[in-house]
């Protein structure tokens, strides 16, 4: 059952989603930036970013390193980024933080390690229906791969509180991310998906 669902998700959604996200992310990245993609999986989205923007240097870290990856990936413990302070230009989290029990810990680490920006693609859940919709999408997209599913979605106010606690300020944010074709976008879009670029409080441009 999970294998069949995974194939259906790949055929209908995965390719479009990765292209849309890669286009959106590359528009937020400085020229010739070094980018650390946290929770990168096999690096598909990061690899597309590198194809669109050959000037970028992108590597990844993940709790579970897959046998075949598109970008260099090293393991980490899910809590501490194994790099010195200010060692990467940009840290990205693409649909990662809602899989963690303690997102503020990773946000603090990202604020420590980045020189310029932290970019987050995640979800915004304001109602019970939002939560149920996101949980369904999460299960369809991730259960076939054995990904942890704590369904830890945040509201706008909760995101703001997490950013403040991690000492990150919002630079730009958008919910105009056309991940799904019509009519799926009417159910699974609805501004549930948010792309936010932040910078450490007190950091320069």
Buried (B, 14 or more C-beta within 10 A) or exposed (E): EEEEBBEEBEEBBBEBBBBBBBBBBBEBBBEEBBBBBBBBBBBBBBBBBBEBBEEBBBBBBBBEBEEEBBBEBEEBEBEEBEBEEEBBBBBBBBBBBBBBEEBBBBBBBBBBBBBBBBBBBBBBBBEEEBBEBBBEBBBBBBBBEEBEBEBBBBBEEBBEEBBEEBBBEEBEBBEEBBBBEEEEEEEBBBEBBBBBBBBBEEBEE
